[in-house]
Amino acid sequence: MSTQKELHRGRLIDHIGLVVRDLAASKAFYSAVFEALKIPMGGSDARNFWADELFVSTRDSDEVQGELTGRHHIAFQAQDRAMVDAFYQAALARGGRDNGPPGERAYHPGYYAAFVLDPDGNNIEAVFHGEADRSAASVRIRF
């Protein structure tokens, strides 16, 4: 009998919203992080910016309740270890604070990650789980 374990990603979260104190500082931080992860910025306006499932807003944005969000842990997928390393360096260069340098973690064999705190103290991670088969690069919604 096999005891092999399986992880699934990309089917639970539709979107995440963060409300931040300083939109410009957060946009500079996340723009650098997304560039390192090869994720294009989706768009922005005076009170918001977004990329894929992450929406970042000011307190006065029409889309949020006007309260700063608490501390969150968000883990972004990386394509390889080099991308985790690039994420870490980009985040630190744009106002992030170290919360765990790149390296293997004991969560499961091959779990390679780095952790930084964004300008609002959110724990942001980039993780590479090792070689895996992807069923799709992303889910596309056209409207």
N, C-alpha and C positions, 0 to 999 in steps of 0.2 A: 504494500500500500504506500502510495506517495505522500510525503508530508510537505510537498512544495507549496509555498505561499504565493499569492497573487495580489498585486495592488492595481487599483483602477484610478485613473485621473481623468478629469475633464467632463464629468457628468453630474456633479453635485452643485457647484456654484454657478448661478446665472450672472450675478454681479455683486460687487462690494463697493460701498461708499465710505469714504473718509472725509471728515470735515476738519479743516486745518486752520491754524492761526495765520500763517503767512503763505498765501498761494504762490507767490513768486519764488520763494525759497523751496517750497515743495515741488513746484514745476521744474526748477533747475535740477533738483535731486533726482526726481523720477525720470526726467528726460535722459539724464546720463545713465541711469540704471537700465532703462528700456533700450537705449542704444547698445549698451554692452550685451544685453540679452537678445538683440536683434528683433525687438518688438516695436513696430511703428506706433508713434503717438496717434491716437484716433482723432483728436481734435481738441479745441479749447475755445473758451470765450472769456469774458471779463471775470466770471465767478466760478469757472469749472475747467478742468481738463480731464481727459480720459484716454485709456489704452485698453483695448480688449475688455475684460470684465471689471476693471478698476476705474472708479469715478472719484475724483478728488474735487472738493468744493469748499467755498468760503461759507461762513456762517449765514450770510445774507443771500445765498443761492436759493432760487425758487424750489429746487429739487430736494432740499434737506429741511430738517426741523429746527435749524438755527443753533444747535448745540454742538460743541466740539465732541468728536468721538473719543472714546477712551483708548487706552493702549491696546493695539491689536498685533497679532502675529500673522503676517502674510508671507507665504512661500511661493516664489516664482520658479518655474521649471527652467532648467538650463540644458543645453544640448550636449555639453561635455564639461569636463573639469576646467578646461581653459576658460570657458564662459563663466563659471563660478568665480574664478580668479579675477576676470575682467570686471564682473559685477562689483566685487568687493572693492577693487581699486577705484572704479568710477564713483561708487557711493561715497567713499571716504573723501574723494577729491571735490565732491559737491555738497559737503555739509553733513554727511552721515558720520556716525560714531561707531567705532568698533564694538561689536557684541559677540564676537567669535570669529576668528580668522578662518580662511579656507582650510578644510581638512576633512578627513574621514570621521564619521560619527558612528556610534554603536547602535543606531536605530535599526539598521539591517546591513548585511554585507554590501559594500559598494556605495553606501550613502555618503556623498561628498557634498559639503555645504559650507556656506559662509553666512554670517549674520551681522547686520548693521542696524543701528537705530536711525530712523529718518528724522527730519527736523522737529517733528512732534513727539518723538519718543516711541513710535511704532517699531516693533521688531520685524525687520524685513530680511528675508532669507532668499538665497538662490540655492537650488539643490539639483544635483545630478544623481539619479538613482542607479546609474550604470546602464549598460546596453539594454534596450527594450524595443519591442515592436509597437509602433504607433499605428492605430487604425485610421487616423486622419491628422493632418497638421493643425486643423482648427474646424470649428463649426461655423459655416457661413450663413448669415441671415441677410437676405436681400429685401429691401423695401424701397 
